[in-house]
């Protein structure tokens, strides 16, 4: 049985390696053309996502009832920013260092084109490109970190208030204890597990 398992994992490893080579080859052959054609679209999408984040998602984070909109909106916007950053890094790396830079960048699990784009811009004293990439990096990870922070804050607030949540498995309403977090019947005044007042 172990021989078959080992054989399966060996074949799976070979298939994954071949798939990685094929994807890398496709990116090298057609990647620049694709990235060059979709980048203007990504610039527009990133601009709209930034505007919506500033006008809708950030203000809705101030209110408890609309905070969930901020969490989802900022989290999804962060991926929009990240894709734009990766494509921009791909284009800059290709522009300055060609196919060799792309191959080297893709060997770093696909994220290496962004740091290489910054380094290539640094060697060519292209300060505006460096500033743009740093701005997009901060926008990507800043919005994602803020979304995760707001999500944690929302969860903690729900636990503190003992919010009533419908239990879809049993089709009954339950009241979660703010101290231990366990389920109690809706009409209970005290937690049956820790004795805290609900």
C-alpha positions in Angstrom: 0.0 0.0 0.0 2.8 2.4 0.8 4.5 1.7 -2.6 1.3 2.8 -4.4 1.0 5.9 -2.2 4.7 6.8 -2.8 4.2 6.2 -6.6 1.0 8.4 -6.5 2.9 11.3 -4.8 5.8 10.9 -7.2 3.5 11.1 -10.2 1.6 14.0 -8.7 4.9 15.9 -8.1 5.9 15.3 -11.7 2.5 16.5 -13.0 2.7 19.7 -10.8 6.3 20.3 -12.0 5.2 19.9 -15.7 2.2 22.2 -15.1 4.5 24.8 -13.6 6.8 24.6 -16.6 3.9 24.9 -19.1 2.4 27.9 -17.2 5.8 29.6 -17.1 6.4 29.0 -20.8 2.9 30.4 -21.6 3.6 33.5 -19.4 7.0 34.0 -21.2 5.5 33.6 -24.7 2.2 35.4 -24.3 2.5 37.0 -20.8 3.8 40.4 -21.9 1.1 40.8 -24.6 -1.6 39.8 -22.2 -0.3 42.0 -19.4 0.2 45.0 -21.7 -3.4 44.6 -23.0 -5.1 44.2 -19.6 -3.1 46.8 -17.7 -5.1 49.8 -18.8 -8.3 48.0 -17.7 -6.7 47.2 -14.4 -5.7 50.8 -13.9 -9.3 51.9 -14.4 -10.6 49.1 -12.0 -8.0 50.1 -9.4 -9.0 53.7 -9.7 -12.6 52.9 -9.2 -11.8 50.5 -6.3 -9.8 53.2 -4.6 -12.6 55.7 -5.0 -15.2 53.3 -3.7 -13.0 52.4 -0.8 -12.5 56.0 0.2 -16.1 57.1 -0.3 -18.1 54.0 0.7 -16.0 51.4 2.6 -14.0 53.6 4.9 -17.0 55.7 6.1 -19.1 52.5 6.6 -16.4 51.2 8.9 -17.4 53.9 11.4 -20.8 52.4 12.1 -21.5 49.0 13.7 -24.3 48.0 11.4 -22.4 48.8 8.2 -19.0 47.6 9.2 -19.5 44.2 7.5 -19.7 46.1 4.2 -16.3 47.6 4.9 -14.8 44.2 5.8 -15.9 42.6 2.5 -15.4 45.7 0.3 -11.8 46.4 1.6 -10.9 42.7 1.4 -12.0 42.3 -2.2 -10.5 45.7 -3.1 -7.2 44.5 -1.7 -7.1 41.7 -4.2 -7.9 44.1 -7.1 -5.0 46.2 -5.9 -2.7 43.1 -5.7 -3.5 41.9 -9.2 -2.8 45.4 -10.6 0.5 45.5 -8.6 1.6 42.1 -9.9 0.8 42.9 -13.5 2.6 46.3 -13.2 5.6 44.5 -11.6 5.6 42.0 -14.5 5.6 44.8 -17.1 8.3 46.8 -15.4 10.5 43.7 -14.9 10.1 42.8 -18.5 10.7 46.3 -19.7 14.0 46.7 -17.9 15.4 43.1 -17.6 13.5 41.2 -20.3 12.7 37.5 -20.3 15.5 36.7 -18.0 14.1 39.0 -15.3 10.6 37.4 -15.7 12.0 33.9 -15.4 13.9 34.9 -12.3 10.9 36.6 -10.9 8.5 33.7 -11.6 10.9 31.3 -9.8 10.0 33.2 -6.6 6.5 31.6 -6.5 5.1 34.2 -8.9 5.5 37.2 -6.6 9.1 37.9 -7.4 8.3 40.2 -10.3 7.1 42.9 -8.0 10.4 43.2 -5.9 12.4 42.7 -9.1 10.4 45.5 -10.8 11.3 47.8 -7.8 15.0 46.8 -8.0 15.1 47.2 -11.8 13.5 50.7 -11.4 16.0 51.5 -8.8 19.0 50.6 -11.0 17.5 52.8 -13.8 16.6 55.7 -11.4 13.0 55.5 -12.3 11.7 57.0 -9.1 8.1 57.5 -10.2 7.8 53.8 -10.9 9.2 52.9 -7.5 6.8 55.4 -5.9 3.9 53.9 -7.8 4.8 50.3 -6.8 5.3 51.2 -3.2 2.0 53.1 -3.2 0.2 50.0 -4.7 2.0 47.7 -2.2 0.8 49.8 0.7 -2.7 50.0 -0.8 -2.9 46.3 -1.3 -1.7 45.2 2.2 -3.0 48.2 4.0 -6.6 47.6 2.8 -6.3 43.9 3.5 -4.9 44.5 7.1 -7.7 47.0 7.8 -10.3 44.6 6.5 -9.0 41.8 8.8 -8.8 44.3 11.8 -12.4 45.4 11.2 -13.5 41.7 11.0 -11.8 40.9 14.3 -13.4 44.0 15.9 -16.8 43.0 14.6 -16.4 39.4 15.9 -15.3 40.6 19.3 -18.2 43.1 19.5 -20.6 40.3 18.7 -19.1 38.1 21.4 -19.2 40.9 24.0 -22.8 41.8 23.3 -24.0 38.1 23.2 -25.7 38.7 19.9 -28.5 36.4 19.0 -27.7 34.2 16.0 -30.0 31.8 14.3 -28.6 28.2 14.5 -29.3 26.9 11.0 -28.5 23.3 12.0 -31.2 23.0 14.6 -33.5 25.7 13.3 -33.6 27.4 16.7 -32.4 30.7 18.1 -29.5 30.6 20.4 -27.7 33.1 22.6 -24.0 33.0 22.8 -22.3 33.7 26.1 -20.0 36.7 26.0 -17.6 35.1 28.5 -17.1 31.5 27.2 -18.7 31.8 23.8 -20.9 28.7 24.1 -24.5 28.3 23.0 -27.4 28.8 25.4 -31.1 28.7 24.9 -32.6 32.0 23.9 -34.6 32.6 27.1 -31.8 31.9 29.5 -30.6 34.6 31.8 -27.3 32.8 32.8 -24.8 30.7 30.9 -25.3 27.0 31.7 -21.6 26.4 31.2 -19.8 29.2 33.1 -22.6 30.8 35.0 -22.1 34.3 33.6 -25.0 36.6 33.1 -26.2 36.6 29.5 
